[in-house]
Amino acid sequence: MDNTPLIFFDPFPRTEAMVFTADVAAGCRQLGRVVSHFGSRAPDDLVESVLPEVDIIVGQTAMPVERLDRAPHLKAILNVKANWEPNIDYAQAHRRGIHVLSAAPAMAPAVAEYCLGQAISLLRGLAAADTLFRGGHEAYGIGGNGKAKTLFGARVGLIGYGNLGRALVPLLRPFGCDLIAHDPWLSDRYLEIEGLRAAGLDDLLETSDVIFVLAGATSENEGFLDRARLERIAPDASVVLASRAEVVDFDAFLELAGNGRFRAAVDVFPQEPVPAESEVRATANVLFTAHLAGGLEASYARIRDMMMDDIRQILKGLPPLRMQKAEPRQAAMARSR
């Protein structure tokens, strides 16, 4: 048996161009052997063939306890998406000392940038102003700014304070915002140290001028922003939905936003791609984008950089430094498509 490390790439839905560029391939081959499969999930027979020797898995390969037991040399699973998937026995991996890592920190800067841009667009009414101008119905100066608001000094509420929140807050600081956050996984003291005021969810919804929905989807929080909660949102507040659609009552969200109850920008949907005939597309007063917040080449370059740094660390017998390490209970609760 060849004792050099075996690195297995099974990154679907990430493509070869996203995670296995020429420099990555060369770097991995300097470290050991490489087996790869792109374009779909690796077939079971290929996965089973690498288990006895594999050291590193790059991708979202299903690894229940039975497969973990057949992988005695496995040191790490590097998920190159931004969300934990419920197809790994995280507790067993933790007991074995297998690092389970996520590329979420690599995507966060681009998503934060998107969130800031959408918030400003909503506050200033930029999309509506463009439509009016193209139709010859524009108003100039103050006449066109009757409903416009500013981010400077606004109260901004963050629902969820993980990778996305931590990337977004530094972008908001120059605006002098009153920053509040709700995250049941974090203590009030931790949020205070981060420069935020902890808030109850209802208080945040009722008092924020801008709300960023950044909470990941778990088995416990599906639809926690239900109609009753959404109706608490301050009238004419701006809401950016950028994490997962599953955390809101999506139909109620679109109904309320479409009726002008609050301003909204949406980048995520319960079904993706959204069907061509979907009524979602006809919803007025909502700024839609097609789950593009994090998907920049700069994000994938950052994933590749983090991934290679941590693979080198792990194969030296050292802990990973750059990707996010799974907390077993929280990761097992995650629900990701």
Secondary structure, DSSP 8 states (H G I E B T S, - for coil): ---S-EEEEE-TTS-HHHH--HHHHHHHHHHSEEEE--SS---HHHHHHHTTT-SEEEE---B-HHHHHT-TT--EEEE-SSS--TTB-HHHHHHHT-EEEE-HHHHHHHHHHHHHHHHHHHHHTHHHHHHHHHTT----GGGG-TT---STT-EEEEE--SHHHHHHHHHHGGGT-EEEEE-TTS-HHHHHHTT-EE--HHHHHHH-SEEEE----BSS-TT-B-HHHHTTS-TT-EEEE-S-GGGB-HHHHHHHHHTTSSEEEE---SSSS--TT-GGGG-TTEEE--S-SS--HHHHHHHHHHHHHHHHHHHTT----SSEE--HHHHHHB---
